[in-house]
């Protein structure tokens, strides 16, 4: 149980069953490889900076911040699987990719809370990326917001696959499209969409 912020390069390391009360920041300036994080609870905003590769994050929960995890400067062959991004009702981008190149990225079977203006997953900027898979995730909609769930602000995000995701109704039974919004928005190049629920 870490009560203070934890930060480091964490090359070829694992964290299992840990609690981080003030975030887990990864300094990948030293080309972090083979980081394994499993069954951890991470409170507060975390920033993971560029150069990550072959990392696996499994069954972790990010909570208590509007911007739960920001990955900057690129990453490759890194997976988030069965994770939860929950801000206890606060909006905000839950998982942001900003700057650098991304390839072999998988976000699968994760749960996302209420999206902010830029969505629950925000593909903010890249110097050239190919091969991001966003598959079989569950996106909450517990208010009447028209915010999207997934947003790309950079046309250099190429080859994005968004398939098998569940975009949920609000408490009145309405999808975001019923509030004149869209589930997925922005700039994508040579990408695949659907089938998702509701149908695209």
C-alpha positions in Angstrom: 0.0 0.0 0.0 1.7 3.2 -1.3 0.3 6.3 0.4 2.7 8.7 -1.5 3.0 9.1 -5.2 5.1 6.4 -6.9 7.3 7.2 -9.9 10.1 5.5 -11.8 11.3 3.7 -14.9 10.2 0.2 -13.7 12.0 -1.8 -16.4 11.2 -5.5 -16.2 9.2 -5.2 -13.0 5.8 -6.2 -11.7 3.2 -4.8 -9.3 0.5 -7.2 -8.1 -2.3 -6.4 -5.7 -1.0 -3.0 -4.8 -2.8 0.2 -3.8 -1.5 3.5 -5.0 -3.1 6.4 -3.2 -1.5 9.2 -5.2 -1.0 7.8 -8.7 1.5 5.5 -10.4 3.7 7.5 -12.8 5.9 5.7 -15.3 9.0 7.5 -16.5 9.7 5.6 -19.7 12.6 7.8 -20.8 14.7 4.8 -20.1 12.8 2.6 -22.6 10.6 0.7 -20.1 10.0 -2.9 -21.2 8.2 -5.8 -19.7 6.3 -3.9 -17.0 3.4 -6.0 -15.6 0.7 -4.4 -13.4 -2.1 -6.6 -12.1 -5.0 -6.4 -9.7 -3.9 -2.9 -8.5 -6.0 0.1 -7.4 -4.6 3.4 -8.5 -6.1 6.7 -7.2 -5.5 10.1 -8.7 -4.1 11.0 -12.1 -1.2 9.0 -13.5 1.2 10.0 -16.4 3.1 7.4 -18.3 5.8 8.9 -20.5 7.2 7.7 -23.8 9.2 4.7 -24.8 7.1 1.9 -23.3 7.0 -1.5 -24.9 5.8 -5.0 -24.2 3.9 -3.9 -21.1 0.7 -5.6 -19.8 -1.8 -4.1 -17.4 -4.5 -6.5 -16.2 -7.5 -6.2 -13.8 -6.4 -2.8 -12.5 -8.7 0.0 -11.3 -8.0 3.7 -11.8 -10.3 5.9 -9.7 -10.8 9.3 -8.1 -9.6 11.7 -10.9 -11.2 13.3 -13.9 -8.1 12.4 -16.0 -7.1 9.0 -14.8 -4.3 7.9 -17.1 -2.4 9.8 -19.7 0.2 8.0 -21.9 2.6 10.5 -23.6 5.4 10.1 -26.1 4.4 6.8 -27.6 4.2 3.1 -26.7 4.2 -0.2 -28.5 2.9 -3.7 -27.8 1.2 -2.6 -24.6 -2.1 -4.0 -23.4 -4.8 -2.8 -21.0 -7.1 -5.8 -20.3 -10.0 -6.1 -17.8 -9.3 -2.7 -16.3 -11.7 -0.2 -14.8 -11.5 3.6 -15.3 -13.9 5.0 -12.8 -14.0 8.7 -11.7 -17.0 8.3 -9.3 -19.3 10.3 -11.6 -16.8 13.0 -12.6 -16.3 13.5 -16.4 -13.0 13.6 -18.1 -10.9 11.5 -20.5 -10.1 8.3 -18.7 -7.4 7.1 -21.0 -5.5 9.5 -23.2 -2.8 8.9 -25.8 -0.9 12.1 -26.5 2.3 12.5 -28.6 4.7 10.0 -30.0 4.0 6.9 -32.0 1.7 4.0 -31.0 1.6 0.5 -32.3 0.3 -2.8 -31.1 -1.9 -1.1 -28.5 -4.8 -3.1 -27.1 -7.6 -1.8 -24.8 -9.9 -4.8 -24.3 -12.7 -5.8 -21.9 -12.3 -2.6 -19.8 -15.0 -0.6 -18.1 -15.1 3.2 -18.5 -17.1 5.7 -16.5 -18.9 8.8 -17.7 -17.0 10.5 -20.6 -15.9 14.1 -20.5 -15.8 16.5 -23.5 -13.0 14.5 -25.2 -14.5 11.1 -24.5 -13.5 8.3 -22.2 -10.7 7.3 -24.6 -9.0 10.3 -26.2 -6.5 9.8 -29.1 -5.2 13.3 -28.7 -2.0 13.5 -30.9 0.6 11.3 -32.5 3.6 11.5 -34.8 2.3 8.5 -36.7 0.5 5.5 -35.2 -0.9 2.2 -36.6 -2.6 -0.6 -34.8 -4.7 0.5 -31.9 -7.4 -2.0 -30.9 -10.3 -0.8 -28.8 -12.4 -4.0 -28.4 -15.1 -5.5 -26.2 -15.2 -2.6 -23.7 -18.1 -1.3 -21.6 -18.8 2.5 -21.6 -21.2 3.9 -19.0 -23.8 6.6 -19.7 -25.5 7.5 -16.4 -26.4 11.1 -17.3 -27.9 13.0 -20.2 -24.5 14.1 -21.6 -24.0 14.2 -25.3 -20.2 13.6 -25.0 -18.6 10.9 -27.1 -17.0 7.8 -25.8 -14.1 7.6 -28.1 -12.5 10.7 -29.8 -9.5 11.1 -32.2 -8.1 14.6 -32.7 -5.3 13.6 -35.1 -5.6 12.1 -38.5 -2.3 10.3 -38.0 -4.0 7.7 -35.9 -4.2 5.0 -38.5 -5.5 1.5 -38.5 -7.7 1.9 -35.4 -10.0 -1.0 -34.7 -13.2 -0.2 -32.6 -15.2 -3.4 -32.4 -17.5 -5.2 -30.0 -17.9 -2.3 -27.6 -21.0 -1.7 -25.5 -22.1 2.0 -25.4 -24.7 2.0 -22.7 -28.0 3.8 -22.2 -28.6 6.4 -19.5 -31.2 6.0 -16.7 -34.0 7.0 -19.1 -33.1 4.3 -21.6 -31.5 6.7 -24.1 -28.3 6.3 -26.0 -26.0 9.2 -26.6 -27.4 9.5 -30.1 -30.8 10.2 -28.6 -29.2 13.3 -27.1 -27.9 14.4 -30.5 -24.4 13.1 -29.8 -22.3 10.3 -31.2 -20.4 7.4 -29.7 -17.3 7.8 -31.8 -16.0 11.0 -33.3 -13.0 12.7 -34.8 -10.3 11.9 -37.4 -9.4 8.3 -38.2 -7.4 6.9 -41.2 -8.1 3.5 -42.7 -9.8 2.3 -39.5 -12.5 -0.3 -38.7 -15.7 0.5 -36.8 -18.2 -2.1 -35.6 -20.1 -3.9 -35.0 -20.7 -2.2 -31.6 -23.7 -1.8 -29.4 -25.8 0.1 -30.4 -25.2 -0.6 -34.1 -23.0 2.1 -35.7 
